[in-house]
Amino acid sequence: MSRPIIIAEHLGKSYQLGARESQRGSFRDALTGAIRRPFERFRSLSGGTAGATEFRALDDVSFEIPRGDVVGIIGRNGAGKSTLLKILSQIVEPSQGRIELRGRVASLLEVGTGFHPDLSGRENVYLNGSILGMRKAEIDRKFDEIVAFAEVEKFLDTPVKRYSSGMYVRLAFAVAAHLEPEILIVDEVLAVGDAEFQKKCLGKMRHVAQGEGRTVMFVSHNMSAVRNLCHSAIVLENGRLTGRGPVGDMIDQYSRRMRSAAQAARVEFPESAGHREMSLRAAWITDAAGQEISTVSSGEPFQLHIRFTAHQPLASAEMFAEIIDSLGQKVTTLNTHVTSQYQSLSPGTWDWCCSVSELWLTEGDYFVNLAAKNLRTVCDEKPGCLSFTIEGSLAANARHAVGSTYGVVAPPHSWRLSTADREAPLATSDIAAATSAGPGGLH
């Protein structure tokens, strides 16, 4: 058996919340420091803390990745996924433990990572290639393929600071995937691209992994993409590794944890000092009569209630609620933006109620991502905070589960059988045989 290409031993990463990094000596930094210093001294004398509490982004994480494996890293927001990728990409150093990489690494973690904004797309291709350790001859050989994949030919000699975020991602991914790294690390950044480009990127990563035998580390909240691309997965929770194994087993484990964490019919959110404009306080689901429920009958009306606090006058408040399935795929979005409801609100606690007349879904568990916005800027968000169960759909005999071939939508429908041969009318016995087979007879 070949030696692992990635070895992580007891990795830990801590951050000091509230601590400030050392300044680099510019006039602006010196002036800012001079203004801030009396306030920090006052906090210190009055018993406040000028320094800070420790936050453990990663805690004692160990694993080995064999060469050629495609590994999904899954977990909720704040679980430590991006921190782990930054350590693997050697962008940050671990606070404890060690990481051993036995191959050249290319990473795509943030839009425009490794790009110089004043250089053109062409120049950044060569700059990125050089950073990855490629010789100019190697970059020349791959250059046309990179440009064709990124679809930025017309803007190749334009400074990348004028690129849209989608163009940034297309070129950055094309460089990272085509310059033959032994290890390719990709974060959720692909979500910036359009659906067609995401499909193209997943196809390229599959080719890099299967066709070229390279190692891929992939972070995504789209469990369908993780399942289709990856062989195995790592599950992170609160900075700790809670699972490592075949991708299907790990997705099932993650889905169960999400379900148990969001099982209540009502969720309350503690007040946070970090939200200055508005903050989410609670969410719950009721039936049409106002009774709190955790189970919704497919196609029946229900109401989603969201309580939030406006900490100051709001010029244009909006509320977004995404319903996702157990694979992390978005089913639909309920938002005030679609109904053109922008509210100017005074400070106080408010309830926003969304009435849904019907939602035809297959049976199973679904989750709600919430986001509160003011002037199109996200003020607070709670991913996967609320769960509910759909029951009583037309596909009740095939309960929706991870990887279900029935999908998530269960529209009301009926079938009518007739014969296309006027000479041979359909016999009653044939109709009985066809209907008795039921949906289980269809594969």
Summary of the structure (lengths in Angstrom):
residues: 443
radius of gyration: 26.2
end to end distance: 39.4
largest distance: 99.3
contacts: 1345
relative contact order: 0.10
helix: 29%
strand: 33%
